[in-house]
Amino acid sequence: MMSVQTIVFLSVWVTSQVSAVTFYQSPPLIEKEDGEVHISCRHDDSSLVVMLWYQQRSDGAAMTLIGYGFETSQSYQGEFEKHFKLTRKSAVEGALVVEKAAPSHSAVYFCAARNTVLWSDDAPSLKPFPLNHTFCCLQVLAAACRMSPALIGLLLVLLPSYEARSVTFDPSHPKIVQTNDRVDFKCKHDDSDLYVMLWYQQTQGAGLNLIGLSYQGNEPDYEDRYKTGFEITRQDVESGGLIIAKANETDSAVYFCAASNTYEAYFGQGTKLTVLETGREITPPKVKILHSLKSERARRNGQKKKTLVCLASGFYPDHVSVSWNCSAGKCDEIATDSAALLVGEHYRITSRLSVRAEIWENPQNEFTCVVRFFDGKIYQDFPEKIQGVEGNSTINTRENYLRITQTAKLSYCVFIVKSCAYAAFVGFVMWKLQSSQRKR
């Protein structure tokens, strides 16, 4: 159980379907300490007159409200007013200013918009509960699986009231699933006045996307991209759920459940800001691909597979992404760490590629790990390649099968010939013995 204080929102109602808003936020930023940093935000819906800013630090999935405001007035939460400034150019454009950047300000900053807002002075953070997936992981079992961890969470309260209230959520527990598994998330709270339940998805390195919303007794409204594969359920006013019928790698994410007696909020994609520590230099990654020297292969779903591990290390800061290219076509299963890990003064990140044994054991096939690194000005790609290896006769290709069967036939024929020869020899010996006995 987790107590979450109340966020007080009032949003525009959209009939029959959940409408989408397009946001434009600043790209990733790498800045020096003590400088002033501007993060801009613009969207395309002039009816959403309130702009809100959230901070999501790298040490967790929680999103903390910095402040909000209209064109002419801004409000701040807690200590944020000492370090941040909100500005507005128009109803659809504004900015977040970090007046004197420090390493502690390194985070992802999200811009959000609503129609109007009523807020208490004690607005809460958005605190999801982490949940792992996997290829195979919901990063599905390859992301947890990350193989890499994918996070799934439950969140917040949206409520139009001048009084701060405490609402308790009972979250789903962590899950690890396989590709094509059914996944059920449960959401339960203790405030019967919050009759609207909303679900959001936050994929790695992206903003919060509204999946849909529901009332008890009514059909849910979905965003277009979530109309297939996702199902929102509702047991009563205080409890509901989200179902993913067949999980796949793209479903790895943080999932937020929101309760409200109003409607949806819209979020930008987020801007990642890194403030360089004094004396630190930007360092690109070193990339290598690891694999076992032996040709052992794990059996998965009845198939033999080989796992390649791409390791990027020694880089700073952590503005990286990892992808794979396979010359044989689409790469089978990819599982990348959800975030780079700080080891000493530098970061490292790993990504795993699982390929079928018959593809790996072909020297003509090539596997390339591409690490993309942002140095504050441009993106640079750091590729590393590895070739497949010579296979052995245990791979069930057509050629191997024919070779094996021909060898078996030849061996059988040789066995028959030897058996006949042995029988003839034994018969000859017996005949000689019998002849000798007659002569005596």
C-alpha positions in Angstrom: 0.0 0.0 0.0 1.2 3.5 -0.8 -0.2 6.8 0.2 -0.3 9.4 -2.6 -1.4 13.0 -1.9 -3.9 14.7 -4.2 -3.2 16.5 -7.4 -6.0 18.9 -8.2 -6.8 19.1 -11.9 -9.7 20.2 -14.0 -9.5 19.4 -17.7 -11.6 19.8 -20.9 -14.0 17.0 -21.6 -13.8 15.4 -25.0 -16.8 13.5 -26.1 -16.8 10.0 -27.6 -13.0 9.7 -27.9 -9.8 10.7 -26.3 -8.1 13.4 -28.3 -4.4 13.7 -28.8 -2.2 16.8 -28.4 1.2 17.1 -30.2 4.0 18.5 -28.1 7.4 19.9 -29.0 10.1 19.9 -26.3 13.8 20.8 -26.4 16.1 18.0 -27.4 18.5 16.5 -24.9 20.9 19.0 -23.2 24.3 18.7 -21.7 25.3 21.9 -19.9 28.1 23.1 -17.7 27.7 23.8 -14.0 26.4 27.3 -12.9 25.0 28.1 -16.3 21.4 29.1 -17.1 19.4 26.4 -18.9 16.2 26.9 -21.0 13.9 24.0 -21.8 11.2 25.0 -24.2 7.7 23.5 -24.7 5.1 24.1 -27.3 1.9 22.2 -28.2 -0.9 22.6 -30.7 -4.1 23.0 -28.6 -4.9 26.6 -27.6 -7.7 25.4 -25.3 -5.1 23.9 -22.9 -4.2 27.1 -21.2 -2.4 25.7 -18.2 1.1 24.5 -18.6 2.7 22.2 -15.9 6.3 21.1 -15.5 7.5 17.8 -13.9 10.9 16.5 -12.9 11.8 12.8 -13.2 15.1 12.0 -11.7 17.3 9.1 -12.8 17.2 7.4 -9.4 13.5 6.3 -9.8 10.4 6.5 -11.9 8.7 9.1 -9.7 7.6 12.4 -11.3 7.6 15.5 -9.1 5.6 18.6 -9.9 7.8 21.7 -10.2 5.0 24.2 -10.9 2.2 25.3 -13.2 0.7 28.5 -14.6 -1.3 30.5 -17.0 0.1 33.0 -19.5 0.1 35.8 -16.9 0.8 34.0 -13.6 3.0 31.0 -12.4 2.9 28.9 -9.2 5.7 26.8 -7.8 5.8 23.8 -5.5 8.0 23.7 -2.4 11.7 24.5 -2.9 11.6 24.5 -6.7 11.0 28.3 -6.8 14.5 28.8 -5.5 16.1 27.1 -8.5 13.6 27.2 -11.3 11.6 29.8 -13.3 8.5 29.2 -15.4 8.0 31.5 -18.4 5.2 31.8 -21.0 5.2 33.3 -24.5 1.6 32.4 -25.3 -1.2 29.9 -24.4 0.7 27.1 -26.3 4.3 28.0 -25.7 6.4 28.3 -22.6 9.7 27.3 -21.0 11.3 26.0 -17.8 14.5 27.9 -16.8 17.1 26.5 -14.5 18.7 29.7 -13.2 22.0 28.2 -11.9 22.5 24.6 -13.1 24.0 22.1 -10.7 24.6 18.3 -11.1 21.6 17.7 -8.8 19.4 19.2 -11.5 20.3 16.4 -13.9 16.9 14.7 -14.7 14.2 14.4 -17.4 11.8 17.3 -17.5 8.2 16.9 -18.7 5.9 19.6 -19.9 2.2 18.9 -19.6 -1.0 20.8 -20.5 -4.6 21.0 -19.2 -7.6 23.1 -19.7 -7.8 24.7 -16.3 -6.5 23.8 -12.8 -7.4 24.2 -9.2 -4.4 23.3 -7.0 -3.7 22.9 -3.3 -0.4 24.1 -1.9 0.6 20.6 -1.0 0.6 19.0 -4.5 2.0 15.5 -4.7 4.7 13.7 -6.7 3.6 11.0 -9.2 5.0 7.8 -7.7 4.7 4.7 -9.8 5.5 1.2 -8.4 8.2 -0.5 -10.4 7.4 -3.8 -12.2 9.8 -5.9 -14.5 9.1 -7.4 -17.8 11.0 -9.5 -20.1 11.5 -11.4 -24.6 10.9 -12.4 -23.9 10.4 -9.7 -21.1 7.4 -7.1 -20.7 10.5 -5.3 -21.8 9.1 -8.7 -22.2 11.7 -11.5 -20.9 14.6 -9.9 -22.6 14.2 -6.0 -21.2 14.0 -7.0 -17.3 15.3 -9.7 -19.2 16.7 -6.5 -19.7 17.0 -9.5 -19.9 16.3 -5.7 -19.3 14.1 -4.4 -16.7 11.0 -2.8 -17.9 9.0 -0.9 -15.3 5.3 -1.0 -14.8 3.7 1.3 -12.3 0.6 2.7 -10.7 0.1 6.3 -10.0 -1.6 9.4 -9.0 -4.8 11.2 -8.2 -6.4 14.0 -10.3 -9.0 15.9 -8.4 -10.7 19.3 -8.6 -10.8 20.5 -5.0 -9.2 23.3 -3.1 -8.4 21.0 -0.2 -5.5 18.5 -0.3 -6.7 15.0 0.3 -4.8 11.7 0.8 -5.7 8.8 -1.4 -4.2 5.3 -0.9 -3.5 3.1 -3.9 -3.1 -0.7 -3.8 -0.7 -1.5 -6.6 -0.1 -4.6 -8.8 3.0 -6.5 -7.8 6.1 -6.8 -10.1 5.7 -9.3 -13.0 8.1 -11.1 -15.3 6.4 -12.4 -18.4 7.3 -14.1 -21.7 6.4 -12.9 -25.2 2.7 -13.5 -26.0 1.8 -13.9 -22.3 -1.3 -12.2 -21.0 -0.6 -9.4 -18.5 -3.1 -8.1 -16.0 -2.5 -4.9 -14.0 -4.8 -4.0 -11.1 -5.5 -0.6 -9.7 -7.4 0.1 -6.5 -7.8 3.2 -4.4 -10.0 4.2 -1.4 -11.8 7.4 -2.6 -15.3 6.7 -4.1 -15.5 10.4 -5.3 -12.9 9.6 -8.0 -15.1 8.0 -10.6 -12.8 8.4 -13.6 -9.9 6.0 -14.0 -7.1 6.7 -16.5 -4.2 4.7 -17.7 -0.9 6.1 -19.0 2.2 4.4 -20.6 5.7 5.7 -20.4 8.2 3.9 -22.6 11.9 4.2 -22.2 13.1 7.7 -22.9 9.6 9.0 -23.8 6.8 11.0 -22.2 3.5 9.7 -20.8 1.0 8.6 -23.4 -2.6 8.3 -22.5 -3.9 4.8 -23.2 -7.5 5.5 -22.3 -10.0 6.3 -19.5 -13.1 4.6 -18.1 -16.2 5.1 -15.9 -17.9 2.4 -14.1 -20.7 0.9 -16.2 -19.5 2.6 -19.4 -17.3 1.4 -22.3 -13.7 2.7 -22.0 -12.4 5.4 -24.4 -9.0 4.6 -26.0 -6.4 6.5 -27.8 -6.2 5.3 -31.4 -2.9 3.5 -31.0 -4.1 1.5 -28.0 -7.5 0.4 -29.4 -6.0 -3.1 -30.2 -4.0 -5.2 -27.8 -5.1 -3.3 -24.6 -8.3 -3.6 -22.6 -9.3 -1.4 -19.7 -11.6 -3.0 -17.2 -13.6 -1.6 -14.3 -15.0 -3.6 -11.3 -16.4 -0.7 -9.4 -15.7 3.0 -8.7 -12.5 2.3 -6.7 -11.0 -0.6 -8.7 -10.2 -1.5 -12.2 -7.5 -3.0 -14.4 -5.5 -2.9 -17.6 -5.0 -6.1 -19.7 -2.4 -6.7 -22.4 -3.7 -9.7 -24.3 -0.3 -10.7 -25.8 2.7 -8.9 -24.4 5.7 -8.1 -26.7 8.9 -6.2 -26.4 7.3 -2.9 -27.3 5.0 -3.1 -24.3 7.9 -2.7 -21.9 7.2 0.5 -20.1 6.0 2.2 -16.9 2.2 2.1 -16.7 0.4 4.6 -14.6 -3.1 4.3 -13.1 -4.7 7.7 -12.4 -8.0 8.4 -10.5 -9.9 11.6 -11.0 -13.4 13.1 -11.1 -12.2 15.1 -14.1 -10.4 14.0 -17.3 -7.1 13.6 -19.0 -3.9 15.6 -19.0 -1.4 15.6 -21.9 2.4 15.2 -21.6 5.3 16.1 -23.8 8.1 13.6 -24.6 10.4 15.0 -22.0 13.8 16.7 -22.2 16.8 15.0 -20.7 19.2 17.5 -19.0 22.7 16.6 -17.8 24.7 19.2 -15.9 28.4 18.3 -16.1 30.2 18.1 -12.8 33.1 20.5 -12.4 36.2 19.2 -14.1 34.5 16.4 -15.9 35.0 15.9 -19.6 32.6 14.3 -22.1 33.8 10.8 -22.9 32.5 8.6 -25.7 31.9 4.9 -25.2 34.1 1.9 -25.9 32.1 -0.9 -27.5 32.7 -4.6 -27.7 30.6 -7.7 -28.3 31.0 -10.6 -25.9 30.1 -14.3 -26.5 31.2 -17.6 -25.1 34.1 -19.3 -26.8 32.3 -22.6 -26.7 29.4 -23.3 -29.0 26.9 -24.0 -26.2 23.3 -22.9 -26.9 20.4 -22.5 -24.6 17.1 -24.1 -25.6 14.2 -21.7 -25.7 10.8 -22.6 -26.9 12.2 -25.8 -28.4 14.9 -23.8 -30.4 18.6 -23.7 -29.9 19.9 -20.1 -29.6 23.1 -18.1 -29.1 23.3 -14.9 -27.0 25.6 -12.0 -28.0 26.2 -9.3 -25.4 27.1 -5.8 -26.5 28.9 -3.9 -23.8 29.4 -0.1 -24.0 31.5 1.3 -21.2 33.7 4.2 -20.1 31.3 6.9 -21.3 30.1 10.1 -19.6 27.4 11.4 -19.5 24.7 8.7 -20.0 23.1 10.0 -23.2 23.2 6.7 -25.1 21.0 4.3 -27.0 21.8 0.8 -28.3 20.5 -1.0 -31.4 21.3 -4.1 -33.4 21.6 -4.8 -37.1 21.6 -8.3 -38.5 22.6 -9.1 -42.1 20.4 -12.2 -42.1 17.3 -10.0 -41.6 15.3 -9.0 -38.6 17.2 -9.6 -35.3 15.4 -12.2 -33.3 15.3 -11.0 -29.6 16.9 -7.8 -28.3 17.1 -6.9 -24.6 18.7 -3.6 -23.6 19.3 -2.3 -20.1 16.6 0.2 -19.1 19.3 2.8 -18.1 23.1 3.1 -18.1 24.8 2.1 -14.8 27.3 4.4 -13.1 30.4 2.4 -12.3 33.0 4.6 -10.7 33.2 7.8 -12.7 31.8 6.5 -15.9 28.7 4.7 -17.2 28.2 1.4 -18.9 25.2 -0.3 -20.6 24.6 -3.7 -22.0 22.3 -5.1 -24.7 21.7 -8.7 -25.5 20.8 -10.3 -28.8 19.5 -13.8 -29.1 19.8 -15.5 -32.5 18.9 -18.9 -33.7 21.8 -21.3 -33.7 21.6 -22.0 -37.5 21.9 -18.3 -38.2 24.8 -17.8 -35.8 26.6 -20.8 -37.2 27.0 -19.3 -40.6 30.2 -17.3 -41.2 28.5 -15.2 -43.9 26.1 -13.6 -41.3 27.1 -10.4 -39.6 25.8 -8.9 -36.4 26.4 -5.2 -35.6 25.8 -3.4 -32.3 25.4 0.3 -32.8 25.8 2.6 -29.7 24.6 6.1 -30.4 26.1 8.7 -28.1 25.1 12.4 -27.7 28.0 14.7 -26.8 26.0 17.8 -26.3 26.2 18.9 -29.9 25.8 16.0 -32.2 24.9 12.3 -32.1 27.8 9.9 -32.9 27.4 6.2 -33.8 29.9 3.7 -32.5 29.4 0.4 -34.3 30.9 -3.0 -33.4 30.6 -6.1 -35.7 30.9 -9.8 -35.2 30.7 -12.6 -37.8 28.9 -15.8 -37.4 31.1 -18.9 -36.9 31.4 -22.2 -38.8 28.7 -24.5 -37.7 28.8 -28.2 -37.0 26.8 -31.2 -38.2 24.3 -30.9 -35.3 22.4 -28.1 -37.0 19.2 -29.3 -38.5 19.6 -27.7 -42.0 18.4 -29.6 -45.1 22.0 -30.2 -46.2 23.1 -31.5 -42.8 20.0 -33.7 -42.7 20.8 -35.2 -46.1 24.4 -35.7 -45.1 23.5 -37.4 -41.9 20.9 -39.7 -43.5 23.4 -40.7 -46.3 26.1 -41.4 -43.7 23.6 -43.5 -41.7 22.6 -45.5 -44.8 26.3 -46.1 -45.7 27.1 -47.1 -42.2 24.1 -49.5 -42.2 25.3 -51.0 -45.6 28.8 -51.5 -44.2 27.3 -53.1 -41.1 25.3 -55.5 -43.3 28.3 -56.4 -45.4 30.4 -57.0 -42.3 27.7 -59.1 -40.8 27.4 -61.2 -44.0 31.2 -61.6 -44.1 31.3 -62.6 -40.5 28.4 -65.1 -41.0 30.3 -66.6 -44.1 33.5 -66.9 -42.0 31.7 -68.6 -39.1 29.9 -70.9 -41.6 33.2 -71.8 -43.3 34.9 -72.6 -39.9 31.9 -74.8 -38.9 32.1 -76.6 -42.2 35.8 -77.2 -41.8 35.3 -78.6 -38.3 32.6 -80.9 -39.5 34.7 -82.2 -42.4 37.6 -82.9 -40.1 35.4 -85.0 -37.8 34.1 -87.1 -40.7 37.6 -87.9 -41.9 38.4 -89.3 -38.4 
